[in-house]
Amino acid sequence: VQLQASGGGLVQAGGSLRLSCAASGRTFSAYAMGWFRQAPGKEREFVGGIGWSAGSTYYTDSVKGRFTVSRDNVKNTVYLQMNSLKVEDTAVYYCARDSRAWYPTISTSPTEYDYWGQGTLVTVSA
């Protein structure tokens, strides 16, 4: 399984970006997917995730109402739509696949994810 993240870049505060994460393999639809981020000098943190059926999503409090995770199981792609971006959203963003097929909940712990994309840098300027 390989995950390829893209869509990062430089944006002004208040702007929007959409990140994409394309997955290889034929079992994409069986796994929940998560987005994490890591700012310089900080630990990697959970941003948002989506269940294997796309029927459920979960977000960290700081991005609720601004970020949306979605997935297209035909295209084997998960997305992170980021609106109303803030300077503090600046980080390298990673997509990841939950290690447990058909798991009913979305985990916020990086240790539950087994495959990771390479990361894409999002820089939000004031």
VMD Tcl script that draws the C-alpha trace (Angstrom):
set ca {
  {0.00 0.00 0.00}
  {1.28 3.43 -0.92}
  {-0.25 6.77 -0.02}
  {0.57 9.87 -2.05}
  {-0.44 13.19 -0.54}
  {-0.64 16.39 -2.54}
  {-2.20 19.83 -2.56}
  {-0.16 21.70 -0.01}
  {1.17 25.17 -0.57}
  {1.30 28.75 0.61}
  {-1.97 30.51 1.37}
  {-2.98 33.64 3.21}
  {-4.91 33.47 6.45}
  {-8.60 33.08 5.72}
  {-7.94 31.19 2.52}
  {-8.62 27.60 1.52}
  {-6.73 24.55 0.34}
  {-7.75 21.02 -0.53}
  {-5.37 18.19 0.16}
  {-5.65 14.87 -1.62}
  {-4.28 11.47 -0.72}
  {-4.30 8.78 -3.37}
  {-3.93 5.19 -2.23}
  {-2.74 2.16 -4.12}
  {-4.23 -1.26 -3.58}
  {-7.68 -2.77 -3.89}
  {-8.80 -2.67 -0.27}
  {-8.95 1.08 0.26}
  {-12.66 1.07 1.03}
  {-12.19 -1.32 3.96}
  {-10.19 1.09 6.10}
  {-10.76 4.30 7.96}
  {-8.42 7.09 6.89}
  {-6.93 9.85 8.97}
  {-5.21 13.17 8.46}
  {-2.49 14.28 10.86}
  {-0.22 17.29 10.97}
  {3.10 18.16 12.49}
  {4.30 21.69 13.06}
  {7.99 22.49 13.66}
  {9.00 21.51 17.17}
  {5.67 19.88 17.92}
  {4.37 16.35 18.03}
  {2.26 14.90 15.29}
  {-1.41 15.51 15.98}
  {-4.67 14.13 14.69}
  {-6.64 16.53 12.50}
  {-9.59 14.57 11.19}
  {-10.64 11.17 9.96}
  {-13.30 9.33 8.03}
  {-14.71 5.87 8.52}
  {-14.40 3.10 5.96}
  {-17.99 3.61 4.82}
  {-17.63 7.42 4.66}
  {-20.64 7.58 6.95}
  {-18.73 9.00 9.87}
  {-16.14 11.69 10.37}
  {-14.34 13.03 13.41}
  {-12.27 16.17 13.92}
  {-10.04 17.68 16.51}
  {-11.67 20.67 18.16}
  {-9.37 23.27 16.63}
  {-10.52 22.49 13.08}
  {-14.20 21.70 13.59}
  {-16.36 23.79 11.30}
  {-13.37 24.70 9.10}
  {-12.01 21.39 7.82}
  {-13.87 18.56 6.09}
  {-12.63 15.06 5.37}
  {-14.20 13.12 2.52}
  {-13.34 10.08 0.46}
  {-13.99 8.62 -2.96}
  {-13.74 4.85 -2.76}
  {-13.86 4.53 -6.56}
  {-10.83 6.78 -6.97}
  {-9.12 5.40 -3.84}
  {-8.66 8.95 -2.62}
  {-9.26 10.79 0.61}
  {-9.50 14.57 0.78}
  {-9.04 17.26 3.38}
  {-10.82 20.50 2.55}
  {-9.42 23.30 4.67}
  {-11.27 26.60 4.87}
  {-10.74 29.71 6.95}
  {-7.12 28.78 7.41}
  {-5.17 30.26 10.29}
  {-1.47 30.85 10.77}
  {-1.49 28.13 13.42}
  {-2.61 25.58 10.81}
  {0.88 25.76 9.30}
  {2.34 22.25 9.35}
  {3.25 19.24 7.30}
  {0.05 17.28 6.73}
  {0.04 13.50 6.50}
  {-2.62 11.05 5.44}
  {-2.66 7.62 7.00}
  {-4.56 4.36 6.85}
  {-5.98 2.70 9.94}
  {-4.44 -0.72 10.45}
  {-7.79 -2.41 11.22}
  {-10.12 -3.31 8.38}
  {-13.83 -2.62 8.92}
  {-13.11 -1.02 12.30}
  {-16.20 0.84 13.48}
  {-14.57 3.91 15.00}
  {-12.05 6.55 13.95}
  {-8.87 6.52 15.98}
  {-7.00 9.68 16.89}
  {-3.81 7.83 17.85}
  {-1.01 7.65 15.27}
  {-0.10 4.20 16.59}
  {-3.31 2.76 15.14}
  {-2.30 3.73 11.59}
  {0.05 1.53 9.61}
  {0.58 3.26 6.27}
  {1.50 6.90 5.89}
  {1.82 9.33 3.04}
  {4.98 11.35 2.59}
  {3.47 14.58 3.88}
  {2.61 17.83 2.18}
  {3.53 21.24 3.55}
  {0.83 23.80 4.26}
  {2.03 27.30 5.07}
  {-0.47 29.93 6.13}
  {0.78 33.50 6.13}
  {-0.67 36.36 8.15}
}
mol new
graphics top color blue
foreach p $ca { graphics top sphere $p radius 0.5 }
foreach p [lrange $ca 0 end-1] q [lrange $ca 1 end] { graphics top cylinder $p $q radius 0.2 }
display resetview
